[in-house]
Structure formats: structure tokens, C-alpha cells
Amino acid sequence: MTCQTYCLFVLSVIVIYFGCSGSALFLSQLQHDIDKLKADFNASNSDVADGNPVFIEKLKNWTERNEKRIILSQIVSLYLEMLKKTDMSKPHIKNLSEQLNTLRDTLSDDYKKFKDLVDLSNLQLTGLKIQRKAVSELFSVLQKLLETSALKRKRSQSPKRCRC
């Protein structure tokens, strides 16, 4: 499978994962639109198979449903950016864009969470003022961490009930 084909495959997975309508007719229309998009991008070209997939590998690290929603929200945004740079007058591109916009709207909270992660990774802790603020928040952060760890431990240690 080629790199662009992987991208289009992930697009299919995203749409199916969030169950846009779920009807067979709807999914067949999306598949038809994606096939046309593959042709637009010449996704069967041999160079696309070189290297690693664009999104599939990233998805493997995100296992929980809520976690997946965070990364998928970013992937949907990337697809929308990619489609904006194409000929939006083509019906299949317009349809895919509309469906992805609908998905992005359902993922808006998850996108905000992703943005928080990006903001944290870009945070500069070199200034004395920000270091003071961080130190003053340390106890609260550790408290939250211990609360979540305790909840996880309780769930994993709770006896399994027989559902006979």
C-alpha cells in the first residue's frame, strides 16, 4: 500500500469509526469519493510505497477510545488542510470535505485537548516567573496524578463479577 493510499485508508477508518450515518449507501458513496481522490493524487504510483505510513503507525500508540479521539481529531484536521489545497469544485472532494468537517465538529473538544498537548510541549520553562508558577502548582499536579493512579488501581483490583 502506498503512503497516500494509507492516508486515504485512514480517512476511511476515521469516517467509519465515528459512524457517519452508517448506512451502506453512505459508505459506498464515501468509498467511491475516496477512489476518485486516489485517482486525483495518483495514489497507485510506486513511490508512494516507499517509507512508513503517514498516520497508521501513529494510531497504534493510542489504544483507549478517548485517546484515539484526540489523535483522530488532529488527523481529520490534516486531511481538511490537504483537501483545501485541491480543486474544491470537484463533487467528490467537496463531499469528503463536508463529511470531514462534520467529523471535526464532533471532535472539537478532542482537538482542544490535542492543542493543550502541543501548548505544553512548546512551553518554555526558562524564565524565573514561569518556574515559580510551575513550582507553586507542583503539589496540585502530583495530587491529580495520584488520584488518577489510585482510581486505575482500584478498577484493576476490583473483583470480577460473574454475569451468569
ABEGO torsion letter per residue (X at the ends): XBAAAAAAAAAAAAAAAAGBGGBAAAAAAAAAAAAAAAAAAGAABAAAABEBBAAAAAAAABABAAAAAAAAAAAAAAAAAAAAABBAABAAAAAAAAAAAAAAAAAAAAAAAAAAAAAAAABBAABAAAAAAAAAAAAAAAAAAAAAAAAAAAAAABBBBBBX
